[in-house]
Amino acid sequence: MPVIHAADTQAHEMHGSRFTPLIRPSVGSVDLCLWRLEIGPGTEGVAHRIHREEAFVVLEGGITLTIDGEAARLAAGDAALAPAGSTIRLDNPAATQAILLVNAPVGFSGELLDGTVVNPPWVN
């Protein structure tokens, strides 16, 4: 049975946020990727286009999620789905950290607005 212990995970830092992989192909997943996302206080996210859909659940704190120019404030317990091909940005304007659980399919990637393709190491 694949069990992922928090002590065995390696976090990745990008754009003022910390991504901690939990479920991904390197631990045996065929279809799903799941990671913990920590967004520091006062963090302005980086807009990027996602190639596959992505789901967000806020566990602690709150964020402003912008999908294709439409912003929504999400608090602990709220969830959102960003469709494949959409441009998204996650901001944390609060003075406290936000913690999310994020799910996307295997093969997930994104693209910065300058055309740079990002293949996140936390989904491999």
N, C-alpha and C positions, 0 to 999 in steps of 0.2 A: 504494500500500500504506500503510495507516494505521500509522505508527510513533509511539509516544509516548516522547519523551526525558525522562528524569528532570529535567533542567534546565528543561524547559518546563512542568512541573506546578506547580500552586498548592495548597499545603496549607491545610486548614481545621482550626481548633482548636475542640474541644467537650468539655466535661466532663473536662478534664485529659488529653485524648488528641489526637493529630494524625492526620488523615485525608488521605491523598494520593491523588487520583483517578488512575487509569491508563486503564482501559477504561470508556467510557460513551457515551451517545448523542451528546454534543457532539464526539466524535472518530470517529463513524461506526458505533458499535455499535447493533444493532437489538434484541438480546436480553440481552446480558450487561453487568454492571457489575463492575469489579474495582478494589479499592483497597488501598493499604498503610495499615495501622493501627499507630501507635506509642503504646503505653500506658506512661506514666511510672512510675517506681518508687513504690511505696506508694499507687498510685491505687485508690480504691474507685469502681467503676463506678456508673452510674445505671441502675436497672431500667427497662426499656421493652418494650412489646409490638411485635413485628414483624408487618407485614401480609403479607409474602412470605417464603419460606424464605431462609436465609442460611448460607453455608459459611465456615468459619474454618480456616486453616492457620497454625500457629505456626512462624515462621522463626527467631526468636531469643528467648531468655529463656523465660518461662512465664507462664501466667495461670490464674486460676480462672474457669471459665465456668459460670454457673448458668442452667439452662433449666427453667422452670416449677418452681422450688424445689429442683431436684436439681443439686448442685454437683459439678464434676469438675475436677481439676487437669490442665492440658495443658502439655507441654514441647515444645521445639523438635522439629519433625517430626510432631507430633500434629495431627489434624484433627477437626473436629466439624461437625455439621449441626444447625441450629436450625429446626424446622418453622414454617411460616406460622402466625400466630396465637399463637405461644408468647411468654412473657415471659422476657427474657434480661437478664443482667448480666455484664460482664467486669471482673474485678478483677485487679490486679497487686500482690500483697502483697510481692513481692521488692524487693531494694535495687537492682536493675538494670532497665533498660528492656526491655519486651517488644515484639517486632515481629511482626505478623501480615499475611497476605494474606487478604483477605475478598472473597467473591463473592456476588452477589445478582442477581436478574433486574431488567431495566429496569422502572421504575415502583415500585421499592422505596421503602417509607416505614415509619415507626414512630410509636409513640404513647407519650408519657410516662404515668406512672401517674395524673397529674392530668387526663389527657384531651387534653393538648396534642399535636397532630399535628406530626411532624417530617418534612419532605421534604428529606433531606440534599443539599446542593449538590454533593457529590462523586459523586452518581449521575445527575446531569442532563447 
